[in-house]
Amino acid sequence: MTTLFDKTMSAMQPLILRCKTLLMQCRDAQGGLYEQLNYEAIKEQAGMDDSQLVYVSFSNEALAHLPYMVALDETSR
């Protein structure tokens, strides 16, 4: 039986992949080795691959922006 969550996620996959492609292009254009190493470390430590990581922000300014990530938790769904 297909749940509403499954239907929604399957309908959103093309949009998620497009957003990830655009974000990767921006990261490649603006980011450097530091961001790439952090990105790879997050994937390795969390046991995720590129399809599960939607967005990662490396901004780290005191009293302003904190680093965060948005990921798909497919293992518990």
N, CA, C and O atoms as a CHARMM CRD file, in Angstrom:
* protein
*
  308
    1    1 MET  N      0.83900  -1.18100   0.00000 PROA 1      0.00000
    2    1 MET  CA     0.00000   0.00000   0.00000 PROA 1      0.00000
    3    1 MET  C      0.88900   1.25100   0.00000 PROA 1      0.00000
    4    1 MET  O      1.80000   1.37800   0.81800 PROA 1      0.00000
    5    2 THR  N      0.61700   2.14100  -0.90100 PROA 2      0.00000
    6    2 THR  CA     1.39400   3.36700  -1.01500 PROA 2      0.00000
    7    2 THR  C      0.77500   4.44000  -0.12600 PROA 2      0.00000
    8    2 THR  O     -0.41900   4.72800  -0.21100 PROA 2      0.00000
    9    3 THR  N      1.60500   5.02000   0.72200 PROA 3      0.00000
   10    3 THR  CA     1.12300   6.06300   1.62400 PROA 3      0.00000
   11    3 THR  C      1.16800   7.42400   0.94100 PROA 3      0.00000
   12    3 THR  O      1.78600   7.58700  -0.11100 PROA 3      0.00000
   13    4 LEU  N      0.51600   8.37600   1.54400 PROA 4      0.00000
   14    4 LEU  CA     0.52700   9.74400   1.03500 PROA 4      0.00000
   15    4 LEU  C      1.95200  10.29400   1.02300 PROA 4      0.00000
   16    4 LEU  O      2.33900  11.01300   0.10200 PROA 4      0.00000
   17    5 PHE  N      2.73000   9.95100   2.05200 PROA 5      0.00000
   18    5 PHE  CA     4.12100  10.40000   2.12100 PROA 5      0.00000
   19    5 PHE  C      4.90300   9.87300   0.91700 PROA 5      0.00000
   20    5 PHE  O      5.64600  10.62200   0.28300 PROA 5      0.00000
   21    6 ASP  N      4.73600   8.58600   0.60300 PROA 6      0.00000
   22    6 ASP  CA     5.44500   7.98900  -0.53700 PROA 6      0.00000
   23    6 ASP  C      5.06200   8.66100  -1.85100 PROA 6      0.00000
   24    6 ASP  O      5.92100   8.93700  -2.68800 PROA 6      0.00000
   25    7 LYS  N      3.76200   8.92300  -2.02600 PROA 7      0.00000
   26    7 LYS  CA     3.29900   9.58900  -3.24500 PROA 7      0.00000
   27    7 LYS  C      3.87600  10.99800  -3.35100 PROA 7      0.00000
   28    7 LYS  O      4.30400  11.42800  -4.42200 PROA 7      0.00000
   29    8 THR  N      3.88000  11.70700  -2.22700 PROA 8      0.00000
   30    8 THR  CA     4.40700  13.07600  -2.21500 PROA 8      0.00000
   31    8 THR  C      5.89500  13.08200  -2.52500 PROA 8      0.00000
   32    8 THR  O      6.36000  13.88600  -3.33200 PROA 8      0.00000
   33    9 MET  N      6.64700  12.18400  -1.88300 PROA 9      0.00000
   34    9 MET  CA     8.09800  12.14100  -2.11200 PROA 9      0.00000
   35    9 MET  C      8.40500  11.76700  -3.54700 PROA 9      0.00000
   36    9 MET  O      9.32700  12.32200  -4.14300 PROA 9      0.00000
   37   10 SER  N      7.65200  10.83800  -4.11600 PROA 10     0.00000
   38   10 SER  CA     7.92700  10.44900  -5.48300 PROA 10     0.00000
   39   10 SER  C      7.57300  11.56400  -6.45200 PROA 10     0.00000
   40   10 SER  O      8.23700  11.71600  -7.47800 PROA 10     0.00000
   41   11 ALA  N      6.55000  12.34300  -6.15700 PROA 11     0.00000
   42   11 ALA  CA     6.19200  13.48400  -7.00500 PROA 11     0.00000
   43   11 ALA  C      7.21900  14.60700  -6.88300 PROA 11     0.00000
   44   11 ALA  O      7.43300  15.35500  -7.83800 PROA 11     0.00000
   45   12 MET  N      7.85300  14.73200  -5.72500 PROA 12     0.00000
   46   12 MET  CA     8.80400  15.81600  -5.48300 PROA 12     0.00000
   47   12 MET  C     10.22700  15.48700  -5.95000 PROA 12     0.00000
   48   12 MET  O     11.06200  16.38900  -6.01500 PROA 12     0.00000
   49   13 GLN  N     10.52500  14.23900  -6.27200 PROA 13     0.00000
   50   13 GLN  CA    11.88900  13.84500  -6.64400 PROA 13     0.00000
   51   13 GLN  C     12.47700  14.68800  -7.77500 PROA 13     0.00000
   52   13 GLN  O     13.61700  15.13400  -7.64800 PROA 13     0.00000
   53   14 PRO  N     11.74700  14.93200  -8.89000 PROA 14     0.00000
   54   14 PRO  CA    12.34400  15.77400  -9.94000 PROA 14     0.00000
   55   14 PRO  C     12.68700  17.18300  -9.44900 PROA 14     0.00000
   56   14 PRO  O     13.72700  17.73100  -9.81200 PROA 14     0.00000
   57   15 LEU  N     11.82000  17.76500  -8.63100 PROA 15     0.00000
   58   15 LEU  CA    12.07300  19.10200  -8.10300 PROA 15     0.00000
   59   15 LEU  C     13.27600  19.08500  -7.15600 PROA 15     0.00000
   60   15 LEU  O     14.12100  19.97900  -7.21200 PROA 15     0.00000
   61   16 ILE  N     13.35500  18.09100  -6.30300 PROA 16     0.00000
   62   16 ILE  CA    14.47600  17.97400  -5.37000 PROA 16     0.00000
   63   16 ILE  C     15.78600  17.82700  -6.13200 PROA 16     0.00000
   64   16 ILE  O     16.77800  18.47100  -5.79000 PROA 16     0.00000
   65   17 LEU  N     15.79700  16.98600  -7.16100 PROA 17     0.00000
   66   17 LEU  CA    17.01600  16.79500  -7.95100 PROA 17     0.00000
   67   17 LEU  C     17.42200  18.07100  -8.67500 PROA 17     0.00000
   68   17 LEU  O     18.61000  18.37900  -8.77100 PROA 17     0.00000
   69   18 ARG  N     16.44600  18.81500  -9.18600 PROA 18     0.00000
   70   18 ARG  CA    16.75100  20.08300  -9.87800 PROA 18     0.00000
   71   18 ARG  C     17.33500  21.10200  -8.90000 PROA 18     0.00000
   72   18 ARG  O     18.31800  21.77700  -9.20700 PROA 18     0.00000
   73   19 CYS  N     16.71800  21.20600  -7.71900 PROA 19     0.00000
   74   19 CYS  CA    17.22200  22.13700  -6.70400 PROA 19     0.00000
   75   19 CYS  C     18.63400  21.75400  -6.28200 PROA 19     0.00000
   76   19 CYS  O     19.50200  22.61300  -6.13100 PROA 19     0.00000
   77   20 LYS  N     18.85200  20.46400  -6.09600 PROA 20     0.00000
   78   20 LYS  CA    20.18200  20.01400  -5.69000 PROA 20     0.00000
   79   20 LYS  C     21.21400  20.32300  -6.77000 PROA 20     0.00000
   80   20 LYS  O     22.34400  20.70300  -6.46100 PROA 20     0.00000
   81   21 THR  N     20.83200  20.16200  -8.02900 PROA 21     0.00000
   82   21 THR  CA    21.75700  20.46600  -9.12600 PROA 21     0.00000
   83   21 THR  C     22.12800  21.93900  -9.11600 PROA 21     0.00000
   84   21 THR  O     23.29900  22.29100  -9.25500 PROA 21     0.00000
   85   22 LEU  N     21.13000  22.79800  -8.95100 PROA 22     0.00000
   86   22 LEU  CA    21.40300  24.23700  -8.90300 PROA 22     0.00000
   87   22 LEU  C     22.27000  24.59800  -7.70300 PROA 22     0.00000
   88   22 LEU  O     23.18700  25.41100  -7.82000 PROA 22     0.00000
   89   23 LEU  N     21.98400  23.99700  -6.54900 PROA 23     0.00000
   90   23 LEU  CA    22.77600  24.27300  -5.35300 PROA 23     0.00000
   91   23 LEU  C     24.20700  23.79300  -5.51900 PROA 23     0.00000
   92   23 LEU  O     25.14500  24.46000  -5.08100 PROA 23     0.00000
   93   24 MET  N     24.37800  22.63700  -6.15100 PROA 24     0.00000
   94   24 MET  CA    25.72800  22.11200  -6.37900 PROA 24     0.00000
   95   24 MET  C     26.50500  23.03600  -7.30800 PROA 24     0.00000
   96   24 MET  O     27.69600  23.26900  -7.10400 PROA 24     0.00000
   97   25 GLN  N     25.82800  23.56300  -8.33200 PROA 25     0.00000
   98   25 GLN  CA    26.49700  24.48100  -9.24500 PROA 25     0.00000
   99   25 GLN  C     26.91500  25.74700  -8.51700 PROA 25     0.00000
  100   25 GLN  O     28.01300  26.25800  -8.73800 PROA 25     0.00000
  101   26 CYS  N     26.04300  26.25800  -7.64700 PROA 26     0.00000
  102   26 CYS  CA    26.39600  27.44600  -6.86600 PROA 26     0.00000
  103   26 CYS  C     27.55400  27.13200  -5.93500 PROA 26     0.00000
  104   26 CYS  O     28.48200  27.93100  -5.80700 PROA 26     0.00000
  105   27 ARG  N     27.51000  25.98600  -5.28900 PROA 27     0.00000
  106   27 ARG  CA    28.58500  25.60800  -4.37000 PROA 27     0.00000
  107   27 ARG  C     29.90400  25.46600  -5.12300 PROA 27     0.00000
  108   27 ARG  O     30.95100  25.89200  -4.63600 PROA 27     0.00000
  109   28 ASP  N     29.84900  24.86500  -6.31400 PROA 28     0.00000
  110   28 ASP  CA    31.06500  24.70200  -7.09800 PROA 28     0.00000
  111   28 ASP  C     31.62600  26.05200  -7.53000 PROA 28     0.00000
  112   28 ASP  O     32.84200  26.23800  -7.57800 PROA 28     0.00000
  113   29 ALA  N     30.72800  27.00000  -7.84600 PROA 29     0.00000
  114   29 ALA  CA    31.17400  28.31300  -8.30600 PROA 29     0.00000
  115   29 ALA  C     31.70400  29.16100  -7.15700 PROA 29     0.00000
  116   29 ALA  O     32.67700  29.89300  -7.33200 PROA 29     0.00000
  117   30 GLN  N     31.07200  29.07200  -5.96800 PROA 30     0.00000
  118   30 GLN  CA    31.43700  29.94600  -4.86800 PROA 30     0.00000
  119   30 GLN  C     32.29400  29.24700  -3.81600 PROA 30     0.00000
  120   30 GLN  O     33.13600  29.87400  -3.17200 PROA 30     0.00000
  121   31 GLY  N     32.07500  27.96400  -3.65200 PROA 31     0.00000
  122   31 GLY  CA    32.76500  27.23200  -2.59100 PROA 31     0.00000
  123   31 GLY  C     34.19400  26.92300  -2.95900 PROA 31     0.00000
  124   31 GLY  O     34.63400  27.14500  -4.08800 PROA 31     0.00000
  125   32 GLY  N     34.88600  26.42000  -2.01000 PROA 32     0.00000
  126   32 GLY  CA    36.26300  26.03900  -2.24500 PROA 32     0.00000
  127   32 GLY  C     36.53200  24.68500  -1.63700 PROA 32     0.00000
  128   32 GLY  O     35.61600  23.90800  -1.36800 PROA 32     0.00000
  129   33 LEU  N     37.77600  24.42200  -1.43000 PROA 33     0.00000
  130   33 LEU  CA    38.19200  23.13800  -0.87000 PROA 33     0.00000
  131   33 LEU  C     37.63700  22.93300   0.52700 PROA 33     0.00000
  132   33 LEU  O     37.24500  21.81900   0.87700 PROA 33     0.00000
  133   34 TYR  N     37.59600  23.98800   1.33300 PROA 34     0.00000
  134   34 TYR  CA    37.08200  23.89800   2.70300 PROA 34     0.00000
  135   34 TYR  C     35.64300  23.39400   2.72800 PROA 34     0.00000
  136   34 TYR  O     35.31700  22.48600   3.49200 PROA 34     0.00000
  137   35 GLU  N     34.77100  23.98400   1.89000 PROA 35     0.00000
  138   35 GLU  CA    33.37800  23.57000   1.83700 PROA 35     0.00000
  139   35 GLU  C     33.23400  22.15000   1.30800 PROA 35     0.00000
  140   35 GLU  O     32.42800  21.36900   1.81200 PROA 35     0.00000
  141   36 GLN  N     34.01900  21.82500   0.29300 PROA 36     0.00000
  142   36 GLN  CA    33.95000  20.47600  -0.28400 PROA 36     0.00000
  143   36 GLN  C     34.36400  19.41800   0.73800 PROA 36     0.00000
  144   36 GLN  O     33.73300  18.36500   0.83100 PROA 36     0.00000
  145   37 LEU  N     35.41100  19.69100   1.49900 PROA 37     0.00000
  146   37 LEU  CA    35.84700  18.74100   2.52500 PROA 37     0.00000
  147   37 LEU  C     34.79000  18.59800   3.62000 PROA 37     0.00000
  148   37 LEU  O     34.53000  17.48800   4.08500 PROA 37     0.00000
  149   38 ASN  N     34.18200  19.70200   4.03200 PROA 38     0.00000
  150   38 ASN  CA    33.11400  19.63200   5.02900 PROA 38     0.00000
  151   38 ASN  C     31.91800  18.84700   4.50400 PROA 38     0.00000
  152   38 ASN  O     31.33100  18.04600   5.23100 PROA 38     0.00000
  153   39 TYR  N     31.56200  19.07300   3.26300 PROA 39     0.00000
  154   39 TYR  CA    30.44000  18.37000   2.64300 PROA 39     0.00000
  155   39 TYR  C     30.70400  16.86300   2.62600 PROA 39     0.00000
  156   39 TYR  O     29.83300  16.06900   2.98100 PROA 39     0.00000
  157   40 GLU  N     31.89700  16.48500   2.21500 PROA 40     0.00000
  158   40 GLU  CA    32.25300  15.06500   2.16700 PROA 40     0.00000
  159   40 GLU  C     32.28600  14.46100   3.57400 PROA 40     0.00000
  160   40 GLU  O     31.89300  13.30900   3.76100 PROA 40     0.00000
  161   41 ALA  N     32.74900  15.22200   4.55500 PROA 41     0.00000
  162   41 ALA  CA    32.78800  14.73800   5.93700 PROA 41     0.00000
  163   41 ALA  C     31.37900  14.51700   6.48100 PROA 41     0.00000
  164   41 ALA  O     31.13300  13.53400   7.18000 PROA 41     0.00000
  165   42 ILE  N     30.45100  15.42700   6.16500 PROA 42     0.00000
  166   42 ILE  CA    29.06300  15.26900   6.59900 PROA 42     0.00000
  167   42 ILE  C     28.48100  13.99100   6.00800 PROA 42     0.00000
  168   42 ILE  O     27.84400  13.21200   6.71700 PROA 42     0.00000
  169   43 LYS  N     28.69600  13.77500   4.71900 PROA 43     0.00000
  170   43 LYS  CA    28.17300  12.56600   4.07100 PROA 43     0.00000
  171   43 LYS  C     28.73800  11.30600   4.71200 PROA 43     0.00000
  172   43 LYS  O     28.01000  10.34400   4.95900 PROA 43     0.00000
  173   44 GLU  N     30.03000  11.31800   4.97600 PROA 44     0.00000
  174   44 GLU  CA    30.67300  10.13100   5.55400 PROA 44     0.00000
  175   44 GLU  C     30.20300   9.86800   6.98100 PROA 44     0.00000
  176   44 GLU  O     29.86800   8.73200   7.31900 PROA 44     0.00000
  177   45 GLN  N     30.17200  10.89700   7.82100 PROA 45     0.00000
  178   45 GLN  CA    29.77600  10.72600   9.22100 PROA 45     0.00000
  179   45 GLN  C     28.30600  10.35200   9.36400 PROA 45     0.00000
  180   45 GLN  O     27.94700   9.56400  10.23800 PROA 45     0.00000
  181   46 ALA  N     27.45300  10.91500   8.50900 PROA 46     0.00000
  182   46 ALA  CA    26.02400  10.63400   8.59200 PROA 46     0.00000
  183   46 ALA  C     25.64200   9.36600   7.82800 PROA 46     0.00000
  184   46 ALA  O     24.51600   8.88300   7.94500 PROA 46     0.00000
  185   47 GLY  N     26.57200   8.83600   7.05500 PROA 47     0.00000
  186   47 GLY  CA    26.27600   7.64100   6.27000 PROA 47     0.00000
  187   47 GLY  C     25.27600   7.91600   5.15800 PROA 47     0.00000
  188   47 GLY  O     24.44100   7.06900   4.84000 PROA 47     0.00000
  189   48 MET  N     25.36300   9.10500   4.56600 PROA 48     0.00000
  190   48 MET  CA    24.42200   9.51300   3.51200 PROA 48     0.00000
  191   48 MET  C     25.14000   9.59500   2.17800 PROA 48     0.00000
  192   48 MET  O     26.36700   9.67400   2.11000 PROA 48     0.00000
  193   49 ASP  N     24.34800   9.57300   1.12700 PROA 49     0.00000
  194   49 ASP  CA    24.91900   9.84700  -0.18700 PROA 49     0.00000
  195   49 ASP  C     24.32500  11.15800  -0.72100 PROA 49     0.00000
  196   49 ASP  O     23.51900  11.80000  -0.04800 PROA 49     0.00000
  197   50 ASP  N     24.72800  11.54200  -1.92400 PROA 50     0.00000
  198   50 ASP  CA    24.30400  12.82900  -2.47600 PROA 50     0.00000
  199   50 ASP  C     22.79200  12.93300  -2.63200 PROA 50     0.00000
  200   50 ASP  O     22.23600  14.02800  -2.54200 PROA 50     0.00000
  201   51 SER  N     22.12200  11.80700  -2.86300 PROA 51     0.00000
  202   51 SER  CA    20.67400  11.86300  -3.07300 PROA 51     0.00000
  203   51 SER  C     19.90900  12.19200  -1.79600 PROA 51     0.00000
  204   51 SER  O     18.75300  12.60900  -1.87000 PROA 51     0.00000
  205   52 GLN  N     20.52100  12.01800  -0.63000 PROA 52     0.00000
  206   52 GLN  CA    19.84400  12.28800   0.62600 PROA 52     0.00000
  207   52 GLN  C     20.12400  13.68200   1.16500 PROA 52     0.00000
  208   52 GLN  O     19.31500  14.22600   1.91800 PROA 52     0.00000
  209   53 LEU  N     21.24600  14.26300   0.79500 PROA 53     0.00000
  210   53 LEU  CA    21.58300  15.60600   1.26100 PROA 53     0.00000
  211   53 LEU  C     20.97100  16.63100   0.31500 PROA 53     0.00000
  212   53 LEU  O     21.34500  16.70600  -0.85600 PROA 53     0.00000
  213   54 VAL  N     20.03600  17.41300   0.82200 PROA 54     0.00000
  214   54 VAL  CA    19.34300  18.39600  -0.00700 PROA 54     0.00000
  215   54 VAL  C     20.09600  19.72400  -0.00700 PROA 54     0.00000
  216   54 VAL  O     20.30700  20.31600  -1.06600 PROA 54     0.00000
  217   55 TYR  N     20.50300  20.19500   1.17000 PROA 55     0.00000
  218   55 TYR  CA    21.19000  21.48800   1.26600 PROA 55     0.00000
  219   55 TYR  C     22.07700  21.51400   2.49900 PROA 55     0.00000
  220   55 TYR  O     21.71400  20.98400   3.54900 PROA 55     0.00000
  221   56 VAL  N     23.23600  22.13000   2.36400 PROA 56     0.00000
  222   56 VAL  CA    24.16100  22.31200   3.48300 PROA 56     0.00000
  223   56 VAL  C     24.62200  23.75800   3.48600 PROA 56     0.00000
  224   56 VAL  O     25.08200  24.26400   2.46200 PROA 56     0.00000
  225   57 SER  N     24.50400  24.43300   4.63300 PROA 57     0.00000
  226   57 SER  CA    24.98900  25.80300   4.77100 PROA 57     0.00000
  227   57 SER  C     26.20400  25.79400   5.69100 PROA 57     0.00000
  228   57 SER  O     26.13300  25.29800   6.81500 PROA 57     0.00000
  229   58 PHE  N     27.30600  26.33900   5.21600 PROA 58     0.00000
  230   58 PHE  CA    28.53800  26.36700   5.99800 PROA 58     0.00000
  231   58 PHE  C     28.75100  27.70600   6.69200 PROA 58     0.00000
  232   58 PHE  O     29.77500  27.91800   7.34200 PROA 58     0.00000
  233   59 SER  N     27.78900  28.60200   6.55400 PROA 59     0.00000
  234   59 SER  CA    27.91000  29.91900   7.18000 PROA 59     0.00000
  235   59 SER  C     28.05200  29.75600   8.68700 PROA 59     0.00000
  236   59 SER  O     27.28900  29.01300   9.30400 PROA 59     0.00000
  237   60 ASN  N     29.01500  30.43900   9.28000 PROA 60     0.00000
  238   60 ASN  CA    29.25600  30.30900  10.71300 PROA 60     0.00000
  239   60 ASN  C     29.73100  31.65300  11.25400 PROA 60     0.00000
  240   60 ASN  O     30.93000  31.89100  11.39900 PROA 60     0.00000
  241   61 GLU  N     28.78100  32.51500  11.54700 PROA 61     0.00000
  242   61 GLU  CA    29.09900  33.83800  12.07600 PROA 61     0.00000
  243   61 GLU  C     28.49900  33.97100  13.47100 PROA 61     0.00000
  244   61 GLU  O     27.33400  33.63800  13.68500 PROA 61     0.00000
  245   62 ALA  N     29.27900  34.44700  14.39700 PROA 62     0.00000
  246   62 ALA  CA    28.80900  34.59200  15.77200 PROA 62     0.00000
  247   62 ALA  C     27.58200  35.48400  15.83800 PROA 62     0.00000
  248   62 ALA  O     27.55700  36.56100  15.24200 PROA 62     0.00000
  249   63 LEU  N     26.58100  35.04500  16.55000 PROA 63     0.00000
  250   63 LEU  CA    25.33100  35.77700  16.75500 PROA 63     0.00000
  251   63 LEU  C     24.59200  36.08800  15.45200 PROA 63     0.00000
  252   63 LEU  O     23.78300  37.01400  15.40500 PROA 63     0.00000
  253   64 ALA  N     24.86300  35.32400  14.40400 PROA 64     0.00000
  254   64 ALA  CA    24.17600  35.56300  13.13600 PROA 64     0.00000
  255   64 ALA  C     23.72400  34.23900  12.52900 PROA 64     0.00000
  256   64 ALA  O     22.64400  33.74100  12.84800 PROA 64     0.00000
  257   65 HSD  N     24.53500  33.68100  11.67000 PROA 65     0.00000
  258   65 HSD  CA    24.19500  32.44400  10.97100 PROA 65     0.00000
  259   65 HSD  C     24.95800  31.27000  11.56200 PROA 65     0.00000
  260   65 HSD  O     26.14800  31.37100  11.86000 PROA 65     0.00000
  261   66 LEU  N     24.26400  30.16600  11.72400 PROA 66     0.00000
  262   66 LEU  CA    24.88900  28.93800  12.19600 PROA 66     0.00000
  263   66 LEU  C     24.85400  27.89700  11.07900 PROA 66     0.00000
  264   66 LEU  O     23.93600  27.90300  10.25800 PROA 66     0.00000
  265   67 PRO  N     25.83900  27.00800  11.03900 PROA 67     0.00000
  266   67 PRO  CA    25.81700  25.96100  10.01600 PROA 67     0.00000
  267   67 PRO  C     24.60800  25.04600  10.21500 PROA 67     0.00000
  268   67 PRO  O     24.21000  24.76900  11.34700 PROA 67     0.00000
  269   68 TYR  N     24.03000  24.58200   9.11300 PROA 68     0.00000
  270   68 TYR  CA    22.91900  23.63800   9.18200 PROA 68     0.00000
  271   68 TYR  C     22.85400  22.83600   7.88900 PROA 68     0.00000
  272   68 TYR  O     23.51000  23.16500   6.90100 PROA 68     0.00000
  273   69 MET  N     22.04400  21.77400   7.91700 PROA 69     0.00000
  274   69 MET  CA    21.83800  20.98500   6.71100 PROA 69     0.00000
  275   69 MET  C     20.38800  20.51400   6.65200 PROA 69     0.00000
  276   69 MET  O     19.71000  20.39400   7.67200 PROA 69     0.00000
  277   70 VAL  N     19.94000  20.25400   5.44100 PROA 70     0.00000
  278   70 VAL  CA    18.61500  19.68400   5.19200 PROA 70     0.00000
  279   70 VAL  C     18.85400  18.37100   4.47400 PROA 70     0.00000
  280   70 VAL  O     19.50600  18.32600   3.43100 PROA 70     0.00000
  281   71 ALA  N     18.31200  17.29100   5.05000 PROA 71     0.00000
  282   71 ALA  CA    18.53000  15.96700   4.47500 PROA 71     0.00000
  283   71 ALA  C     17.24900  15.15900   4.48700 PROA 71     0.00000
  284   71 ALA  O     16.34900  15.41400   5.28700 PROA 71     0.00000
  285   72 LEU  N     17.17300  14.18800   3.60100 PROA 72     0.00000
  286   72 LEU  CA    16.04600  13.26700   3.56100 PROA 72     0.00000
  287   72 LEU  C     16.36700  12.06900   4.44700 PROA 72     0.00000
  288   72 LEU  O     17.41100  11.43900   4.28600 PROA 72     0.00000
  289   73 ASP  N     15.47900  11.75600   5.37500 PROA 73     0.00000
  290   73 ASP  CA    15.67000  10.62100   6.26600 PROA 73     0.00000
  291   73 ASP  C     14.86700   9.44700   5.71800 PROA 73     0.00000
  292   73 ASP  O     13.74200   9.19400   6.14900 PROA 73     0.00000
  293   74 GLU  N     15.45600   8.74100   4.77000 PROA 74     0.00000
  294   74 GLU  CA    14.75300   7.64800   4.10900 PROA 74     0.00000
  295   74 GLU  C     14.80100   6.35100   4.91400 PROA 74     0.00000
  296   74 GLU  O     13.96200   5.47400   4.70500 PROA 74     0.00000
  297   75 THR  N     15.74100   6.21200   5.81000 PROA 75     0.00000
  298   75 THR  CA    15.88200   4.95100   6.53900 PROA 75     0.00000
  299   75 THR  C     14.79600   4.75000   7.58900 PROA 75     0.00000
  300   75 THR  O     14.42500   3.61000   7.86900 PROA 75     0.00000
  301   76 SER  N     14.27800   5.82100   8.17300 PROA 76     0.00000
  302   76 SER  CA    13.26100   5.66100   9.20200 PROA 76     0.00000
  303   76 SER  C     11.84700   5.82900   8.65900 PROA 76     0.00000
  304   76 SER  O     10.88600   5.70900   9.41800 PROA 76     0.00000
  305   77 ARG  N     11.69900   6.09700   7.39500 PROA 77     0.00000
  306   77 ARG  CA    10.36100   6.26100   6.80200 PROA 77     0.00000
  307   77 ARG  C      9.93900   4.98800   6.13100 PROA 77     0.00000
  308   77 ARG  O      8.84500   4.91800   5.57200 PROA 77     0.00000
